[in-house]
Amino acid sequence: MVHDAADRFVVAFDEERVVANAGVMLPALLASRLGIEALVDDRVGLDDRPGAANAGRKVMTMLSAMALGADCIEDCDVLRAGQTTAVLGHRVAAPSTVGTFLRAFTFGHVRQLDAVLAESLTRAWALGAGPGGGRLVVDLDSFVGEVHGRHKQGAGFGYTRKRGYHPILATRAGTGEVLHIRARKGSANTSRGALRFVEELIPRVARAGAIRAQAAARRLGVLEQEDHGPP
């Protein structure tokens, strides 16, 4: 902090080793160990659509920004603060580039990202984070994510009487891991698509290494039913 002759206080950093948002180093290291950037490059293909290049870098930009509290595309600029990029392990895409990338998505491309989530879960559990033969408790829930603007595709008014989206998601009790998520229109009933969602969830956690879920999946005959849509 510098007090200048004009009786002003100015806060400045001149230490090159000072890193803003250094806490992002841990999730960045985990993402690196799981190989998420390369996995996205391999699984997500936008062909000749705008923003198709370097899909892995753009997804990693969004993941790192969300780990620091970002809730909109413009918030990805938080990664440019100080020396944050020094601990990320990936190059940062500009918010405008991320926006172009996301606008190119169709439902099939969303399902490609869903396949990335499933494989990331399998890799993480293989490293010891999974339940193994232990008990796995899964919470199913939905929430309304409020949005602003009349041109948000799929947004609508539901029971909260606020414009938004109404996704359904499954999380692992005790850890909060997101195991599966499916977007729905804001006006969707709370239980809409729940049966199909569970039929996809059980084989997903079974393939990821949840031993008890494997037995349940075989009994229900859904071990091979997970579908990630067109390439």
N, C-alpha and C positions, 0 to 999 in steps of 0.2 A: 504494500500500500504506500503510495507516494502522496505527500502533501506539497502542492506546488505553491508558487508565489501568489497566485490568484485566489488562494484560500480554498482550493478544490482538492478533493481526495480522488485519486485515480488508482484503481486496482489493476495490476498488470503482472504477468508471469514472464520471466526471461530465462527460466530453467528448461532446457530442451528435454530433460528426462521426466518432467511433470506430465502425467497423462490424465486427461479428463475422462470420466466414466470408466476408470480402470477395472471396475467390477465386471465389465463385459468379458474380461479375459477368460473366466471360467466357462461360460457357455460357448465362447468362441473355440476354446480348446476341445470341448466335448464335440462340437460340430465338426471340427477337424478330424478327431479320432473316428467319428462315424462316417466321414467321407461324404457329407451331405452335398457339398458343391458339385463334386464329380457325379454323384448319384442323380442330381437334378439335370445336369448336362446330358446324362445318359438316358433318362426316362422322359424328360419333358421336351417335346419337339413341336415348335410353332411353324415349322416349314418356312414359307416365304412371307409370313405375316410381319408387320412392323414390330420391332423390338425383339425379334426372335433370337438374336445373337446373345451369347453369354448368359443363358438362363440361370445357371448356377450362381453366378455372381450377383444377379438381381435378387434371387430368392434369399441368398445369404445377407444381402443388404437389409432386406425387410426383417429377417429373423433377428439380426443384431440390433436393429433399431427398436423392434418390439421388446427386446430384452431390456432396453433402456427406457421403456415407457411410451414409445411412439404409438399413436392410434390413428394416424392418417399419413398419406404419402409424403406430404411436406415435412413431416417430423423425421424423415430419414436423414435430414441435414444434421441431426444431432451427432451423427457419426463423424462429422467433419470438425467437431470441436477439439481444440488442442491437438494432442498427439494420440487421439483415440484410434486412428487407423494403424498405429504402430502395434497394437495388441489384438487386432481383429483376425489376422491371418488370411484376409481376402481383400480384394479391391472393392471400393465403394462406388456404387452406381448413383448417379444424380437422381433426385426425386422425379424429374420430368421423364427420365429414361425408364424408371420403375413404373410410372403411370402408363407410358406407351406399352410396356410389356404386359401389364395387367389387362389393359383394354383389348388386347389381342386374344384373350382366352375365350374358349367355348366350353361347354359342359365337358366335352371329352378331354380337354386340356386340364380341367380341374381334377378329373379322375386320374390323370397322369400324376398330378401332385399328390393325390391321395395314395397312389402306389408308393410314392417316395416316403410318405409318412409311415406306411406299413413296413417298408424295408428298414427305415431308420429305427423303428421300434424293435424289429428283429435283431438288428445289430447291437442296439443298446442292451437288450436283455441277454444277448450272447456274451456280453462283457461282464455280466453279473448283476445287472439291475433288475432282472425279471423275477417272477415269483417261483420259477422252477416247479417243484412238486408241491409247493405250499399253496395256501388259500389265496385266491384272487377275487377281490370284491370290486365290482364295477358299478359306478354311479351313472345312471342315464338321466339326462336333464335337457332342458331347452332354455333359451333366453332370448330376449328381444334386444338387438343392437340398434339403438336409435341412429338414424341418419337424417341429414338435412338436404333439401333440394328435391325438386319434383321429378328429376330425370334419372334417379337411381334405379337401375333395372332390377325388378323383383321386389323392391321395397313396397311396403303397404302398411295398413293400419290393422293391428290385432287387438288382443284383449287389453293392452296397456293404453290404447288410443293414441299411440305415438307412431310416427312413420319409422319403419325400420325393417330389419331382417329377423327371421325367427329360426335360426339353426338348431339342430338337435346334436348333442354330443355325448360321448362316453369318456369318463375319466376314471383313473385307478384310485380307489379310496386309499388314503394314507400318503400318497405321493403327489396326487394331482396331475399325473401324466395324462395327456390327451391321447386316447387310444383310437378314437374314430370321431369324425365330425361330418355332417352333411348339411349343406345350405338349403334353406327353404324360403319361400316367399314370406313376407312379413305378415300376411293374412292367414298363414297356415294354421290349422288346428294343432294344439300342443302335441297330440299323439300321431300326427300325420307321418306315415312312412316308418313308424317305429318297428314294426315287425321285420320289414326288409332290412332295416338298419341293424337289428340284432342278429339277423341271419348272416350279415357281412361281418359283424363284430366278433362272433364266436370263432369262426375259422381264422380270423386275423390274429387273435391272441393265441390260438392254438398253434399256428405256424410260427409265431414269434417265440414259442417255447413254454407256454403255460401248460403243463402236463395234464392237469385236471380238465382244462378246457378241451384238450385233444380228445379225451374220452367222451365228453359231452357232444363235441362236434360230430364224432362218428355215430353216436346214438341218434342224433338229429339228421344225419345225412347231409350236412352243410359244409363239410370240410373243403370242398372244391368250388363253393358257390361264389366266392368273392370275385367281382368283375370290375375292372377299371376302365371300361368303356373303350371307344375306338382310339387307335394311336394318333 
